[in-house]
């Protein structure tokens, strides 16, 4: 289980057009939003990533980098980036499923062809959304067991404004006895 204010797992992946993504060397004043998505087969992911693409500049204006990541390979990732007409959003690919588990993501098995006619991979991770500080500690995290009901990027931008204005710390950090 990831704990706020504690170091996150390392994350190093290829990206479509931005070289290697390495969380340990990621440079931004306030951190990085990492959106793990299910893959090309998921129509809900496509809609979600369209919204993320619209907010990349909002995050950048607040000193936060963004990346969308899945276990899909290069071709499927490129197809997703094209599908959402990505211009600003970085896409990482080839997420190892053992790394997905380190991040607390749930894994699912294929149910065959989806409603949009794309075959699901044999195994893939379910969605997760994280904000990681420049020191690579967890600031915010949300994981889903299903593709439905995900955090809204506009709300995360507003929450970030509040956190910046009020020097609001990451919460959920207590890991002691209860």
C-alpha positions in Angstrom: 0.0 0.0 0.0 1.3 3.4 -0.9 1.5 5.9 1.9 1.2 9.7 1.5 4.4 11.6 2.2 6.4 8.4 1.6 8.5 7.6 -1.4 6.6 6.0 -4.3 7.9 3.0 -6.3 10.3 4.0 -9.1 8.7 4.2 -12.5 10.8 4.1 -15.7 9.1 3.6 -19.1 9.4 4.5 -22.7 7.1 7.3 -24.0 5.8 7.8 -27.5 7.5 11.1 -28.3 9.4 12.2 -25.3 12.2 9.7 -24.7 12.4 7.7 -21.5 10.2 8.7 -18.6 12.0 8.3 -15.3 10.1 9.4 -12.2 13.4 9.7 -10.2 14.7 12.3 -12.6 11.4 14.0 -13.5 11.8 17.8 -13.1 8.9 20.0 -12.2 8.4 22.6 -9.4 5.4 20.8 -7.9 5.4 17.3 -9.1 3.8 14.9 -11.7 0.3 13.7 -12.2 0.4 10.1 -13.3 -2.7 8.6 -14.9 -2.7 4.8 -15.3 -5.3 3.8 -17.8 -6.6 0.3 -18.9 -5.5 0.5 -22.5 -6.8 1.1 -26.1 -9.6 -1.4 -25.6 -11.4 0.9 -23.0 -13.7 3.5 -24.4 -14.1 5.1 -21.0 -10.3 5.5 -20.8 -10.4 7.3 -24.2 -13.0 9.8 -22.9 -11.1 10.2 -19.6 -7.8 10.9 -21.4 -9.5 13.5 -23.6 -10.3 15.4 -20.4 -6.7 14.9 -19.2 -5.4 16.3 -22.5 -7.6 19.4 -22.0 -6.0 20.0 -18.5 -2.3 19.5 -19.3 -1.8 23.2 -19.7 -3.7 23.9 -16.4 -1.4 21.6 -14.6 1.7 23.0 -16.3 0.7 26.5 -15.2 0.8 25.2 -11.7 4.2 23.6 -12.1 2.9 20.0 -12.5 3.9 17.6 -15.3 1.5 15.0 -16.7 1.7 11.5 -18.1 -0.7 8.8 -19.1 0.5 5.2 -18.8 -0.7 1.7 -19.7 0.7 -1.8 -20.2 -0.2 -1.5 -23.9 2.7 -1.7 -26.4 3.8 1.1 -28.7 1.2 0.5 -31.5 -1.8 0.4 -29.2 -0.5 3.4 -27.2 0.0 5.4 -30.4 -3.5 4.4 -31.5 -4.9 5.8 -28.2 -2.9 9.0 -28.5 -4.2 9.4 -32.0 -7.8 8.6 -31.0 -7.9 11.4 -28.4 -5.9 13.8 -30.7 -3.2 14.2 -28.0 -1.0 17.2 -28.5 0.3 17.9 -25.0 -0.2 14.7 -23.0 2.8 12.4 -22.7 2.1 8.7 -23.1 4.1 6.0 -21.5 3.8 2.4 -22.5 4.9 -1.2 -21.7 4.0 -0.8 -18.0 5.1 -4.1 -16.4 2.3 -5.6 -14.4 4.5 -6.3 -11.4 5.2 -2.5 -11.3 1.4 -1.8 -11.7 1.0 -3.9 -8.5 3.7 -2.0 -6.7 1.6 1.1 -7.4 -1.5 -0.6 -5.9 -3.3 -1.0 -9.2 -5.8 -3.9 -9.6 -5.3 -6.3 -12.4 -8.0 -7.8 -14.6 -8.1 -10.7 -17.1 -9.4 -10.4 -20.6 -13.1 -10.8 -21.4 -12.4 -10.8 -25.1 -13.5 -8.1 -27.5 -14.9 -5.0 -26.0 -18.0 -3.0 -27.0 -15.8 -1.0 -29.4 -14.5 -4.1 -31.1 -11.0 -4.1 -29.6 -9.5 -7.2 -28.0 -8.5 -6.8 -24.3 -5.0 -7.9 -23.4 -4.7 -11.2 -21.5 -3.9 -9.2 -18.3 -4.0 -5.4 -17.8 -4.2 -2.9 -14.9 -7.3 -1.1 -13.9 -7.2 2.8 -13.5 -5.2 4.8 -11.0 -4.5 8.5 -10.6 -1.6 9.8 -8.6 0.1 13.1 -7.9 3.8 12.6 -6.9 5.9 15.4 -5.4 9.3 16.4 -6.9 10.8 14.4 -4.1 9.0 11.4 -5.4 6.6 11.1 -2.4 2.9 10.4 -2.8 0.7 13.5 -2.5 -2.6 12.2 -3.9 -3.7 8.7 -4.9 -6.9 7.1 -6.2 -7.3 3.5 -7.6 -10.3 1.8 -9.1 -11.3 -1.8 -9.5 -13.5 -0.9 -12.5 -13.2 1.6 -15.4 -16.2 3.7 -13.9 -16.4 6.7 -11.6 -12.9 8.3 -11.8 -11.7 11.6 -10.3 -12.3 14.7 -12.4 -9.2 16.5 -13.6 -10.9 19.9 -13.2 -11.5 19.1 -9.5 -7.8 18.0 -9.1 -6.7 21.3 -10.6 -9.0 23.2 -8.1 -7.7 21.1 -5.3 -4.2 21.9 -6.3 -4.9 25.6 -6.2 -6.2 25.2 -2.7 -3.2 23.1 -1.6 -0.8 25.6 -3.1 -2.5 28.6 -1.5 -2.7 27.0 1.9 0.5 24.9 1.9 -1.8 21.9 2.5 0.0 18.7 3.2 -0.6 15.2 1.8 -3.2 13.5 4.0 -3.6 9.8 4.9 0.0 9.6 6.1 -0.7 7.9 9.5 0.6 4.3 9.4 0.8 3.5 13.1 -1.3 1.3 15.4 -5.0 1.9 15.7 
